[in-house]
Amino acid sequence: MFLHNLTVALRNLRKYKTQSYVSILGLAAGFACFSLTAMWIRYENSFDRFHPKGDRIFQIVNEWKDGKGGGGIEPIMIGQVAYLKANFPEVEEVSMVIEKKGFAPFKHQNNPSVVTSVTMVDSAFIKMFDLPHELMTQLQRSPSGEYPIAISKSLSNKITKYGINPIGLISEPFSYSSSTTLKNGTTIQDISGSFKFEIRAILPEWDRTDLLMNGLMIKNDPDDHWINESGIGHMYVLLKEGADAEAFRKKIEEIKKENSINFKPSLKALRLYEKHKLIPSDKSKMRTKYEHIRIFSFAGMMVIICALFNYLILFITRLKMRGRELGLRKVNGATNGSLMRMLIIEFGLVLLFALFLGECMLEISLPFFFMVSHAQMLQSEIYKETLLFAGILYGITLLLCTFPIYYFKRKTLYGHLNNITQSGIRNTFQKVMLTSQLVMSTIMIFATTVFFLQVSYLQSRNMGYYLHNIISPNIVGTYSDKPTTKNVEWDLNQLSTDLEKLPYVDKAIMLYGSSFPGHFYSIYDVTKVSSEGESDKKDETQPNIYHDFADSRLFEIVSMKLLEGRIYRPDETQAVVINESAKNLLKQYNKKGNLLDGYQIVGVVADCYDSPFSTPVPIMYRNINHKDCKSNQLSILLKIKDGAMNTKHKKNDIRNGIEEVYSKIDPSAFVQYSDFEEDFEKGYLTSVKNLRNLFLIVSIICLLISIFGIYSLASLTCEQRRKEIAIRKINGATMSVILKLFFKEFFLQLGIALVIAFPIGYYAMKLWLEQYTRRVPMGIPLFLGVALSLALVIVASIFLRVWRAASSNPAEVVKENN
């Protein structure tokens, strides 16, 4: 019987080839999209889940906010460990982990060197993470003076592949220097030296962890200067069994600490497996944020639901077309159970083909997935995951299909043979499913459109300046293998003049540089605004106006909009320009006149947003030539000529030319570049661009699936209403009248879908846009554009099918139906 049902199923798939292809392609695309999003979420949530005590381990971090509406998460000061131990009885262990920025190079004869960072831990860390207890003795200092370390399994494999036993291997000398400086600038301690590392043990392999475990050493010498030179570290806390984790988190967050006038940090307790979502070890600026991954996973679920609805529409459509066949089978003795089994086998066969094709789509899309997700998963693991998803999806889909099949088989034998419906509403199930598809497609298209508009809005000049072809080269260190010029004194005026002579440099100016993307406001000076508008440095509750030194040409170079007055001239040292926020602040405090803190206000410029999330800061721009401006706090800003940075090769030529200018003053100077436009793109737009591109893909898939459903329902409607169309034509109905009948029905469904989808889409995107201080408006043109686009899609989907039905010879149709 099974083989008979399988043969019937294959025959019917061939008979309805178009609908079968549509079903298989739609489900395959939905399955592939759903599987990728589900894998991505599972991957992000799998970090550090394997630790036996992981549910009781927290990392304590500083969550700070600056004066610009921005902020972040960073490690904490070592001095806070004692406070935590003394004031939190629910804490069982506290461990401070210090990652050294230096590296330990291991080299053996002529083999390439293997380099690792070294992380210092304490005994509490060994207990907390259940590392082998023998590490405590293996990593004790030896009389020879080398620092014993344990290395990761992956690093050990790199060494052993050269035929070298890593145990006992000693590193090249590692140089260090440290000093302690008082607030008044006096150095009271200056220590330098060198030492070596010795590999004593191999660490257990930890997969998917954000803990620093490449090279590990234990702090066992309190007088070691190298160990104690770092002032910050990563604090991990193990709670006692049964302790209230949420109460502990609240107590941690109640600890407030004022570090400076700039930052107001507060402590925050992160569960160990939450760390990867907020501060992942992969610091790549190309990384997609976790909240964007969650949004995309929701989109993936909508795709698979949309595909399933489309499949059910096509399946029920085929059932209706095969009504007489099923009726004849019942006449010939087929039972309801046998019909049910036959239809389920046919349904399941299509689903199996779809899952197979979906796996092929997955294989093709994996390189793109790995590029966007930065996931490190084995092929076998991926197939295991997708097979699990396929099994779950198969079971749910078969369960769902039983309801319409059960309803359909209850239709009377007479109704099957004479094609009589039991309900006054035609194709109710298909219409509900199609409307649901249109709702999801509308939401996806609306969201994708908003993503595109917001990214374009942020990339335009709506941030207050134009950063195209603006770079800043700065000296951040020296090359150790190059000769050093003694007592280098950098004349920035002369340096900017030399740089401006380069053929691709348009302008070179000096800059304080704090008001650009990726740069924090290093407070040089502030003015506290009182009710009279005078300077008052004592009252910390009064708002600040920040001082920023800038060359008078800066405003023109970055296309900063002048709202009032003029820009100060190069020879004016007492003239200043303020931004809109400073002007509004002065108005709020009833400031009168054009003097501020003794300086003359000559102009007002538009606010600049150094990030899409920050609010503008009140700024008073002062002349770079002012005597108070210290040269050691300045940097160089270059405006590159248009077209000079179009290719990577041209960018490298520019960097080489700039380095050559710097090397004439000091050959050992190491120059680091800040490309402000690139920093803005990578720092703030990469994640949302990834989300936008992913949403574009799933929106296209959803739309195509909806088109398949529309076409299928149009085909069924045309088949069922052929006689009605013929009679209308005989009675004088024109082609346009018949087309309007069909379009009216589908546009009604579109109208219902828009009424449901637009409020949902608007609310969801409004919540998403609230994170930005500069956001694209969601006005009437946006809604009209989406609605018109969907209407055109519907017309294009069904016009040809309806035209064909309306063009048929009415006499032949009437005769055929008789």
N, C-alpha and C positions, 0 to 999 in steps of 0.2 A: 504493500500500500504506500509506503514511504517513497519508493522509486516511482510509482505512478504519479503521486502528488508532485514529486520533483520534476518529472517530465512535463506535467501540465504547467508548472510554474515557469520552466524555461520556455515553453511554447508561448505563453502569454507575454513574457518579457520580450520575445522576438516580435510578437504581434503588435505590441504597443512600444515600439523601439524608441520613439522620441521621448515619451513620458518616462520610460525606463532610464534613458541616458540622463534626463533632467534629475530624476530621483537620485541616481547614483552619484552624479557630480555634486549636487547640492549637499547631500549627506556627507560625502567625502571631504568637501571643503569645510563644512561645519565641524566634522570630527578632527581634522588637522588643526584648525584654529583653536578649538576647545582643548585639545591635548597639549598644544604648546603653552597656552596660558596656564593650564593646570600644572604642567611640569615646572613652569617658571615660579609659580607661587610655592609649590612644594619645595623647590630648590632653595628659595630664599628663606623659607621657614625651617630648613633642616640643619642650619648651622648651630653647632655646639649643643645639639640635642642628645648626644650620646653619653655625656658625663653623668655618672651615677648620682651625684649630688647637684646636678644642674638646676633643678627646680628651686634650690635654696641659695644659689650663688647669684650675687648682684655685682655690677660694676658701678662705682660711685664716680660721677663726672660733674664737671661744672657746666651748667647750662647758662650761657651768658647772652646778654642783649646790649647792643651798643646804642649810641644816641641817634642812630639813623633808622631805627625800626628793624635792623637786622640782628643777627646773632648766630649762635652755633653751640657745639658741644666740644669740650676739650678735657684732657686729663686734669688731675687736681694736684695741689701742693702736698708734699710728703708730710709737712707738719700737721696735717689734719688727721693723721692716723691715730695719734695718742688720744685726741678728743673723742674719736669714734669709739675706741676701746673703753674709755672711761665712762661714757654716757649712754651706751646702748647695751644693756644686759642681754638682749636677745641675740647678740652677735657672738658666734662661736669662734670664728677665725677672721683675721684681717690680713690681707697680703698686699704688699706694694711691689709692683712690677715696673722696672725701669728699662726702657729700650735705649741702648746706646746707639748714637748716630755713626760711630766709627765701625769699621769692618775688620774682620780677622782673615787675612789672606793665607791660605795653606798651599804650599808649593812643594812638589817632590821631584827632584832632578829636573828632567826636561819636560815634564808634563805641565799642561796649563794649570794656572792657579785657580783654586776654588775659594770663593769669598762668601762670608756670612755675616749678618748682623748678630750682635750678642745682646741677649736679654738677661738682666739680673733679677733673680727672684729670691724669696726667703723660704724658710722651712714651712711656713704656713701655706705657701703655694703648693708645695709637695703634698701636704696632707689634704688640702682642699680639692685638688684635682686627681687624687689617687695615683700619683706617679710612683714608680718603684722607690721604696724607702731607702734602698741601698745607695741612691743618688746622694744622700746626705754624707755618706763616707767617701764615695767615689769622687765627689767634687770638693774635697777638702784641699787647702793649699799644700803644696809639696815644698820640701826644703830647697829645691832648685829654683823656686820663685815663679814658675809659670802659673798662669791662671787656668785651673782645670774647668773645662766646659763639656756639656753634653750636646750633641747635634741631632738634628732630625733624621729620620730614616731616608727621606728624599735626598738630603745633602750627603749622607753616607753613601748612597748609591752612586752619586756623581763621582765620589772619590774612588770607590771600589771598581768602577768600570775601567780605571786605568791600571788595575791590578795592584792597588795599594790598600793595605789594611789601615783604616782610619784611626783605630785605637792606638794611642801613643803618638800620633802625628802632632808636630809642634808648628805653630804658625810663624810667619815672618814677624819681625818686631813691629809693634803697634805704638805709635807716638801719641802722647797726650799732653795737654797743658791745661791748667785751671787757675783761676784767681778769684778772690773774694773782694768785692769793692763796696765801700760804704756809700751812703746816699750823697755825701759831699764830694764824691769822686776819688777819694783816697783809696789806693790799693793796699790792703794789709796782708795779703797772702798771694804769692805767685809761685806755682809749682809746675814743673814739667818733667817729663821722663819718657820711658818706653818700657814695654813688657811684651811677653809672648803668651799665647794661648796653647793649651795642650788638650787634645781630645781624649776624654776618659770614658765616655759612655755614649750609647745610642738611645735616643728617646723613642717611646712608643709612637707609632704612626697615628696621627689624628687627622681624620678626613673632615673637610668642611668646618674649619674652625677659624675664628678671628683672633685667637690668642697668638702671642708672639713667641713662636717655638722653633725658630731656625737654629739658633745657638743659645744655650742656656747655661748660666753660671749662678752659683749660690753666694749670697752675701754672707761671709763668715769672718771678715776682718773689718771692724768698725773704724780703724785708723787709715784705711786705704783711701787715698785722695781721689783716685780715679773713680772709685765706686761712689763717693759722696759728692761728686761735682754737679750732679744733676739735681735740680730743684723740684721737678715734677715727675709724676709717674702715673701708672694705671692701678687704681685701687680696686681690689676684689674682696667681697665680704661674703662669708658663709654664715647663714642664719642657723640657729639651733632648730632641731626637729620640733615641729609643732608651733613655731613662732608665726605670728600674724604678719605675712609679707606685706599686705597693703598698709597696715598700721606703720610698719617700718618705713615704707616709702614716704608716707605722709610726714613722719618725723624728720626724715632726711630733708624733705623739701622745705620744712619750716626753718632750717638753718640758713640764715641770710648772711651775706658777707659783702662788704663794700671794699673793693680792691683799689679803685681809682675813680677819678672823675669821669672816665670814659665808660667803664664797664660795670655792670651790676650783676655779678654771677650768683647763682644759687645752686646748691647741690641737688643732684637728681640720682635716684637709684634705678638702674636699668637691669632687668633680668638678663642673664647671660645670653640667652638665645634671642633677645631683642636687640642686642648690640649690632648685629650685622645689618639690620634694617636702617639704623640711624647713623652709625659710624663704621661702615664696612672696611675690611682690610684693603679691598680694592678701591683705592682712592681715585681711580680714573675719572676724569671729568666727562668722559663719554658714557658714564654709567647712567642707567635709568633709575630714578628714585622709586622707592618701594611703594609709595602712595600711587604713583603712576602705573606701576605694575598691577596693583589692585584694581585700578580703574579699567585697565586693559583686560584683566581676567573677567570682569563683569561683561565687557564687550564680547569676549569669547563665548561666554555662556549665552548671550543673546543670539550669537550666530548659530550655535547648535540648536537652540530652541526654534529659531526661525527656519532652519533646515528641516527640523522634525515636523514643524507645522506644514511646511511645503510638501514633505513626503506624504503626510496624512491626507493633504488635499488631493494629491495625484492618485493616491491609493483609493480613496473613496470615489474619485472620479472614474477610475477604472471599474470599480464595483458597480457603479451606476450604469456604465456602458455595457457591462457584462450581466446586467439584470436578467435578461432572457436566458442566457446560458445557465446561470445558477438555478433559474426556475425549472428549466428542462432537466437539470441534474436531480432536482428534488422529485420531479415526475418519475424519473427512472430509478428512484429508490435511495437517493443520497440522503443521509441523515444530517441533522444540524451539526452534530459533532464532526462528521467527516468533512463537511464544508468548512467548518472552523479550522480544522487541521490543514486543509488544502490552502486556505487563504493565509494562515500564519506561516506556512512553509514558504509561500511565495513572498510574503512580506520579509521574512527572515533572510531569504536568498538575496534580495536586493540589498538588504542591510550588510550582509557579508561582503558582497562586491564593493559596497561603499567603504567599508572598513579597510579592505585591501587597498583600494585606490587612495584612501586617506593616508595609509602608511607610506605609500609611494610619494604623496605630496609632502609628508613629513620629512622624508629622506632628502627631497630636493630643497626644502626650506630650512634645514638644520644649519647650514653655514650662516644664513642671515640671522637665525635665532641666536646662535652663539655670539655673533658680532654685537647684537643689541643687548643680550642678557648678561654677557660675560660669565655664563654658567660653565662649569667644568664638570661635565657628566660623560660617562662612558657610553658607547653605543649600546652595549648590552643593557645598561641601566635604562636608557631611553626606551628601548623596545619593551622592556619589562613594564615600564610605566604606561606606555601607550596600550599595551595588551590589557593591562588592568582597567584602563579607562574604556577600552573597547568592550570588555566584558560587562562593565557596569552599564554602559550606554545600550548595549544589546538587550540586556535584561529589562531596563526601563522602557525602551522603545517597544519591545514585544508586549509588555504589560499595557502600555498606552493603546496599542493597536487593537487590543481585544475588545475595547469598549465600542468603537464604531463598527467593528465586524459583528459583534453581538447584536447591536442595534439593527444593523442592515439585514442580518439573516432572519430577523423576526418579521420582516415584511411578508405579506401574504403571497402565496403562490400565484394567485390571480394578479396581484399587483406587479410581480416580477414579469409575468408573461405579457402583460398589457402596459407595462411601464407607467403604472399609476403611483403617485406619491401619496403617502399617508398624511402629510402635513400641508397646510396651506402655504407655507413659506418654502420656496424652492431653494435647494442647495444651502440650507441654513448652516450646516456644519462647515462647508467649504468657505462660506462668506465670513463666518466668525474667525476661522483660521487665517484667511487672507487679510482681514482687518487687523488681526494681531500682528501679522508679518509687516504690514504697512506701518503700524505703530512703532515697532522696533526699528524698521528701516529709517523712519522719519527721525527718531531719536538719534540714531547713529549718524545720519547725514547732518543733522543739526549740530551735534557735538563736534564732528569733524570740521565743519565750516567754521565754528567758533575757534577751534584750535588753530586753524590756518590763519584766520583773521587776527587772533591775538599774537601769534608769532610774528606775522608781518608788521603788526602795530609796534611791537617791541623792537623789531629790527630797523624800523624807520627812525626819523628824528624826533619821535615823541618822548624820548628820554631827556630831552633838553639840550643835547649836543650831538654832533656827528663825528663818530670815531673812526671812520674809514681811512685807512692808510696812516694811522697814528701809532707810533711805537716809542718806547722809552728804553734806551740801553743804559744799564747801571752796573757799576763795579760791585760784585758781591764777594770777591775773594781773589786769591792768587793761585797760579799754577805752581805746584811744588817743584816741577822739573824744569822751570824756566828761570833765567837770571832775573833777580829782583833789583830794581832801581832804588837806591837808598834815599830815604827822606823825600818821597814823592809828594809834591804839592800840586794838586789839581786846580788849574785855573779854568773854571767852568766857562767863563766868558770866552776865553781863547779856544777851549774845546768845542763849544757850540759854533764858533766861527769856522773852525776847521771842518766840522761835520757838515756845515751848510754849503761848503765848497764841493761836496761830493755831487756827482752829476744827477743822482736820483733823489736827492734831498731838496725839498722845496723850501722848508723853513726849519730852523733849529733854535729852540728857546730853552731857558731855564724854568724849572717848575718845582713848586712844593709838592705837587702830585697827589695830594690826599683825596681829592674829590673825583677820582676816576674808578672804574670797576676794578675790584680786587685790591683796592687800597683803603686802609682804615684812616680815620681822622687822627693823626698824631697831633695831639693838642699842642700847638705852638703858643697860642695866646687866645683868651676868650674875653668877651665883654659880658658882664652880668647886667641885664637890663632892669632898671628900677622904674618906678612909676613916673619919674622925671626924665627917664631916658639916659641917665648918667651911669658911668662905670661904678660898680660896687662889687669888689672881689670877695667880700666876706660872707654875704648871704648866699648859701649854697642852694636855697630853694628857688632863687630867681632864674629865669631861663637864660641860656647862653646864646651869644652870637659868636660863631667860630671865625677866627682869622685865617685867611689863606693867602699866601704870597703867589703872585702870578705875573708873568710878563704881559705887558699890555696887548701883545699880539695874540695871546692865547684865545681870547674871545672870538677873534676872526678865524683862527685856525680850526677850532672845533665848532664853528657856526653857532655860537651861543647867542640867543636872541636878546637884543637890547630893547627894553621896554620903555625906558625913560632916560633922558639926559644923554650922557656920552661916556666913553671909556677914558680912564686917566691916561695922560701922556707919559712917555718913558722918563721924563725929567721931573715929574710930579711925585713927591714922596708923601705928601699929606692928603692927597686925594684918594678916595676909595670908591669902590662900586659894591653895592649890596644886591642880594638876590630877593626874589619875591617873598620868601619866608621871613627874611630879616625885615623887610618893609612892613609886612603884616604884623610881625611881632612888635615893631615900634609903634604902629598904629594902635595896637591893643593896649599898649602902656602909655598912650597919649603923648608919644614923642613928638615934639615940635621942632621945626627948623631943619637944617641940613647938616648938622654936626653930630658926630657919634664918637664918643670917647676922645674928643679932641681932633678927629679927622673930618674932612669935608666930604660929604656924600655927593658925588657928581653924576652918578648913573645907577640904574636898576636893571638887572638882567633876569631872564627867566630862570626858574628853578631847574636844577639838574638832578637826575635820579641815578645814583651810581649802581643801583640794582633794581630789578623789577619789583622787589618786595619792600624796599626801604622808602621811608618818607623823606622829603627834602629837609636839609638842615639849614638854619639861618646862617648865612656866610657873609663876611665882609672881606672882599678881595682887596689886598694891599699890593703896592708896587714891589716887584721883585728886587728893585734897586734900593729899597729902604735899608738904612743902616742896621736895623734890628734883625734883619734876615740873615741867618748864619748859613754860610756856604756849605757846611757839612750836612745840612739837612735838605739840600736841593738835589734835583735830578735833571736830566736832559730829556726834552721831548722833541721828537722829529716828526715833521709832516712830510711823508713820501709822495712824490709826484704820481699822478694818476697813471695806471698801467704798469708801474714799476714793480708791483708785487703780485702780478697776475698768476705767476707759476711758482712752484716750489724752487726751481732752479734760480729764478730771479731773486727770491727771498734769500737764498743762500749767498748769492753774490753780494747782496746788500749787507748781510751780516759780516761777510769776510771783509768788505770795505770799511765798515765801522770798526771792526776789531783792529784793523791795520792802523787806523787813526789813534786808537787807545794805546796800542803797543808801542807807538813812537814815544809815548810818555813813560810807560812802564810795561816792558815785555811780559811780565808775569801777571798782568791784570786779567782777571776772569770776568767777562762781561755777560750779564744775563739780560734777556730781552722781555719786555712786556708789550705785547701787541694788544692794545686795549679792545679793539673790536673782537679779536679772537678770544680774549679772556672773557668778554661779555657773553659771547656765543657759547663757549664751552662751559663757563661757570653757571649760566642761568638758563640757557635755551636748549642745551643738548637733550636733556631729559624730556622736556615737553615736545621737542621735535621728534624724538623717538616715539612718544605717545601719539603724536599727530600722524606720523607715517603708519603706525600700526592700526590706528583707527581708520585711516584711509583704506587700508587693505580690507579690514573687516566690514567697513561700510559698503565697499564695492561688492563683497561677497553677499552681504545681506540684501543689497539692491538686486543683484542678479537672481538670488533665490526668490525674492518677491516677484520679479518679472516672470520667472518660471511659473509661479503660482497664479499670477494674473492671466497668463496665456492659457494655462490649463483650465482655469475656471471659465475663461471666455470660450474655449473650445467646447466645453461641456454645455454651456448655455446656448451656444449656436446649434449644437446637435439637438438639444431638447426643444428649441424654439424654431426649428426649420419650417414646420408647418405654419406656425403663427406668422413668420416673416413672409411666407409665400402668400398667405391670405391677405395680409396687409398690402402687399404689392399689387395683388389683383384688385383690391379696393382703392388703388390710386396712391398709395404711400410712396414718396420719393426716397431716393438713396439717403439723403440727409436726414429725413425723419427716422429712418431705421437706425442709422448710426447714432442719432441722439438718444434713442431708446437704450442702447447698450452703454453709451458713455455716461448717461445719467445714472445708471445703476452703479457703475464703477466709481464715478466721481462722488456718489453718495458715500460709498465705503471709504474713499480717500478723505472726505470731509470728516467723517466720524473718527478716522485715524488721526487726523491733524488736531482735532479738538482734544483728543486724549494725549497725544504725543507732545504737543507744543508746551503745555504747562509743565510736564515732567522734564522735558529737555531744558526749558528755561530755568527751572528751579535748580536742576543739577549743575548746569553751567554757571549759574549765578554763584553757587557755593564754591565752585572751582575758581572762578575769577576773583573772588574776594581776597585771595592770597596776594594779588598784584595791586600795587598802588596806582599803576597806569593800566587801564583795561579797555578793551574795545567795547563800544556800546552795542547792546542787542536790541536794535530798533525794529520798526515795522518792515523796512526793506529786507532785513535778514529773513524774517518769517515768510514774506511774500516770495522771496527768491527760492527758498526751500520748497514751498507749496507749488510754485510754478514748475520747478524742475521735476517734481514727482508727477504732476499732471501731464507733463510732456512725456515722461516715461510710460505712463499708463496708455496714452494715446498711441505712442510708438509700438507698445507691446500688443495691443489688440486690434489696431486699425486694419491690418492686412487680413487677420482672421475674420473679423466682422464684415469687411468689404467682400470677401469671398462668399460668405454666407448670404449677404444681401444681394450679390450679383447673380446668384443661381436662378435657373429658370423655374418660376413658380408652378407651372403646369407639371413639370417633371417631379417636383417635390411633393405636390399634392397627390399625384398618381402613385408615387413611391410609398407614401404613408397610408394610402388606401389598401 
